[in-house]
Amino acid sequence: MYEFPAGIHPSAVAIGCRLVLLALLVLGQALFLAACSDKNSQATEASATRTAETVPVLVATVTQRDMPLHIEAIGNVEVLASVAVKSQVDGQIIKMFFADGQEVAKGQMLYQIDSRPFAAELKRAEAALQKDQAQLQHAGSQDQRYQDLLRKNFVSREAYAQIKLNLDSAAATVQSDQAAIENATLQLEYSAIRAPISGQTGKMLIQEGSVVKANDANPLVIINQLSPIYVNFSVPEQQLTDVRKAMAAGTLTVHAQQPDGMAIASGRLTFVDNSVDMTTATIKLKATFDNRNKGLWPGQFVKVVLILGEQKNALVVASRSVLTGPKGQYVYVVGPQQIVAVRNIMVDRVDGADTLVNKGLAAGEVVVIDGQSRLLPGSKISIKEEKKAS
């Protein structure tokens, strides 16, 4: 067992240890407080430096102007008419008069089927008609003679009835021959296949020299009418009331755009479906475009903008200027001496690159549209020019 040196009591040693520990604890707290004080001082200095520095930003002016009220949707381009051209007679194609993808007019020659069999059938029908017309003439002469004999009681009524029957039969034969001539003429005309509508041809599905059958399942070529053309699209059922109200005021304009917003064509709303699709809660609409420049193509998907009217004297600000914080949406407004301040706003709606504001801004005020991440309330700014896309 350890023995303390003479003159040193164990309780005195314990008290000394406690004092040393207490001193170390006090020293640690002092060092911690000093470190926190230095950190807070540095943060305060950094904040002050950040506030004091000039931040380069882009700005835009709040404007007041009329803005269109519209509905945006995705539409699909559909042809006004599409015809699968087929042969109405059997025969061999001996000549073609168009190329793949060619513009054709209604009535323009497309294919020529070998017409010689049909021309021969027409001649045969004409010859049969001439023969039967001669027999009809002879039967008519006999009828006249027997009528005279019947009036003089030189022949019986039964004998005259047979002559009358021959006359009627000859007349019916002539009518049959005339119908045969009409049919042969029609078959001859069908050997020349013409475009039933104006439009653009697709790929030729049957080549020259092929033998075709009447009303075959496979068409010779498909023609699509591209002008005018339809664009089908759907809007939520909640917007149907606005659409119908706008339609009552006049014809509605519809713009077709590429996905990036570049305009393709403008048309008019021509169809609203008579019921809402219960599975999607949308209603189908259709717009008609002249499409003279062939900007719209069948099957193409486009962005559709349906114009319902105008919102007069709307406050408009660049959408890039609007930020969202804990208290809602706000902007940085440039004040005197180019010092910025935070301004809470109430947004009406967003229209692409523009935001319409109900409350919080006035026309002519200047807001920051780029560089907000480096700003604090009271920051001083310098205005830089926006780089133009080359």
TIFIDREN-136480 format. One record per residue (C-alpha): x, y, z. Coordinates in pm, whole numbers, plus 50000, padded with zeros to 5 digits. Layout:
BEGIN
XYZ
...
***
This chain:
BEGIN
500005000050000
501225034649904
502325057050194
502255095250164
505475113250260
505695126650613
503835159250661
501425154650363
497895145150453
495845125750188
492945150450204
495255178550101
496295159549793
492635154049692
491885190949730
494835199649510
493695176449237
490235191949237
491725226549201
493825215748904
490815200648728
488745231548793
491465253548648
491665232248336
487875233848291
487815271648322
490675274748074
488855252547817
485665273047840
487615304947790
489295291047481
485905279247337
484275313147392
487205330247230
486945307546925
483185313846891
483735350846920
486325349846643
483985329046422
481045352646473
483305382046404
484495366146081
480895357945971
479825393546047
482735407045850
481985383545558
478305393645558
479235430045568
481715424845287
479105406345082
476555433945135
479045460645053
480325445244730
478715454544396
476945424744239
476615423943857
473075414343753
470645415143461
467475435643500
464155440843323
461365466143346
457835458143461
455445466143175
451695470643145
450155457442824
447385436242677
448115399142708
446385370542524
444235346142717
444965311842580
445015274342641
448035253142553
447905216542456
449685190142249
448025182441916
448355156841640
448215165841271
445585147141069
444835148540698
441515161840575
441185132640331
443225101440259
442425078339969
443865043939897
443805042039517
442725008039382
441964994039039
438314988238946
439174963638669
441544934438619
444554939538395
448234947238355
449684981538433
451524992838121
452385028638222
452695051338527
452425089238520
453755100438861
456655095839104
456845088439476
455785118339686
454525138739392
451815165039416
448855154639201
445615172139108
442165156839112
441565138638783
445275136238698
446355103938527
448175079538760
448195045038594
447255030938256
446014995138251
446124976137918
442874987937758
442804965037453
440504938437608
438034965237713
438114982337374
437424948637206
434504942137441
433074976137357
433244968736983
431534935037037
428724951737233
428284978036962
428074951136693
425484931836893
423444963536928
423464969436553
422274933636486
419524935136746
418384969336627
417884954236279
415824926036429
413824951436627
413094970636308
411924938536136
409754929536436
408214964136423
407314960236055
405654926836125
403704941936410
402314969036182
401304943935914
399614920536161
397734949336319
396184956835976
395354919935926
393824918036273
391554947736202
390334929835886
389934897236081
392444879635853
394464866936154
393474855836498
394294874936812
396514845936925
398634849236609
399004886836662
399974881337028
402974860836916
404084888736679
403704914136960
405774892037187
408554890736928
408524928836906
408764933337283
411554907637304
413564925237033
413124958637211
414354943537539
417354928637361
418284962937225
418044977937573
420314950237703
422824957537427
422804994537516
423504985837880
426344963137770
427834991937570
427625014837871
429324988738089
432054982637830
432605020137800
432885022938177
435364994038195
437435011037926
437425043338128
438425024238443
441545011938265
442845047738303
443295052638680
443075089138783
443625107639112
440315109239303
441495139239511
444215165539501
447095158239734
450485142239771
451215106339677
453075082539901
455365054539794
454225035239487
453055001239612
452494986139265
455074989438987
454744990938610
454144956738455
452264942938754
448924925738705
446234939838931
442774928239028
439644948739078
439274961039437
442324941839556
443144944039927
446464961139851
446164996639712
448235009639423
449195041639608
447855063339892
447105100139837
446875124040134
445275158140105
447635182240284
445845215040225
443765222140421
444715200040714
443465192541067
445115193841409
443375173641681
443935181942049
442225178742386
441695202942675
440575196443036
436825196643084
437165225643333
438155248243041
435145239142825
433075267842963
435775293142871
436075278242522
432335279142454
432045314642589
434865326142361
433335307842062
430065326342117
431965359042067
433465348541733
435895325441553
438815314141771
442385314941639
444645284941693
448445286041659
450525255141584
454085256641714
457135234841737
457985221742087
460475250342131
457705275742064
458645284541706
455505292641506
454485269141224
451015280341115
447815297041228
444315283341180
440855284041333
438895262141572
436305242841369
435125214341591
434275207641957
433235172242045
429705166942177
430805148142490
433605147042746
435885116742750
435125101643092
438395082043107
440605112943070
438205140943176
439085159642856
437175171242551
438405167842193
438775198041968
439865202041607
441445231541427
441685236441050
444795251040886
445235262040523
448745246740528
449655261140189
453355260640280
453135224240397
454435233740742
452175207640902
452695170940817
450345141540880
451115123541206
453245152341340
452905162941705
452765200541762
452215225042044
448755240542013
447845274942148
444105282642148
443495320242178
440405328442386
440745366242407
442865393642569
443565404742923
443665442742915
446385463343089
448065434143261
451215439643471
453875417943309
457265408343449
459905384143321
459325349443465
463055347043540
462715374343800
460175355744016
461585335844310
459805314444570
460535316844942
458945306945276
456485335945250
455585329644886
456795344944563
458985375744553
461325396244333
464365418344385
463375454044299
466105478944207
465775510844408
467655544044426
471445542444398
471015507144259
470245491644597
467945461544581
465045453244807
462885422344840
459265426644729
456575400444786
454185397044491
450945379344400
451105361044068
448035358643846
449375333643592
452505323943403
452605327543025
455875311842915
458645337742957
456165362843102
454475363243443
451325383343504
451255399943849
448145409544044
449795427444336
453175439544455
454625457344150
453935487843939
454605494943572
458055509943515
459765493743814
463005475243749
463545439743876
466525416243874
466195387243632
469625371143669
472185370243954
469695368044243
471665340244414
474365365444516
471965391744645
470765401244993
468315428645088
470275460845062
472875447544818
474295472044569
474235461044208
475775469443876
473755463143563
475395441843295
474255436142939
472725403142841
474745383442589
472935379042259
472745344242114
475035341341814
***
